[in-house]
Every structure is written in structure tokens, then in C-alpha cells.
Amino acid sequence: MRLAEGNPMTKTLALTLIFEVVVFVLAVPGMIQVNDVPLGLAFGAGGAAALLAGVAGGLIGRRPVGWPLAWLAQLAGIALGFLTPWMWAVGGGFAALFAVEFFLGRKITEQH
């Protein structure tokens, strides 16, 4: 699932992914302090989710692989909820925002 080339919502989706990078990185200390997740696991999971979102944000709209990586980043954000329950809500919120932006972008394509 991807948007047509040149769709203006692609930039909005890329920015959402960049915001996710910040949130996923900030989730690491929360995992450690609030939920006693071991350091290695917290840094590994949070870092992997952040890296995935960052790479997807850089590639979305430029390379076809950016789109599946972007959707995978949404799943990664939600999956952080296994380590700290508040990420179910935060990751889910970002995934919902990403989906809404995507489908609005689809509507833009259909109207032109």
C-alpha cells in the first residue's frame, strides 16, 4: 500500500515517521525506569523501532521499499507495548494517525 508519486501527503507521512523516531527513542528510558525492562532489551527494541521509522521516513516517496518499511514501523511502535504498556496507546495513536493520513492521501489521488 503506497501513495502515487508526487502525492503531497507523502511529506506529511514522512514527518509523522520522524516524530515517531523521537517518541520511540524517548520510550527507552520509560521502559527502563517505569517497567524495569533490561537495558539491552530496551535499547535494542526502542532503537530498532526508531531506526526503522527513520529509514522509512527517509525513503518513503523516494524508493518503493519505503512504504512497506513505513507500515512495519507502525507495527513496531505498537509492539513496543509488550515492553511498556503505555506504548500500546502511543504506538497505536501514531499508527492510527499514519493510516488516516495515508487514506486522506488516497482521496487526494482519486480527486485528481
Secondary structure, DSSP 8 states (H G I E B T S, - for coil): ----TT-THHHHHHHHHHHHHHHHHHHHHHHHHHH---HHHHHHHHHHHHHHHHHHHHHTTTSTTHHHHHHHHHHHHHHGGGTSTHHHHHHHHHHHHHHHHHHHHHHHHHH-
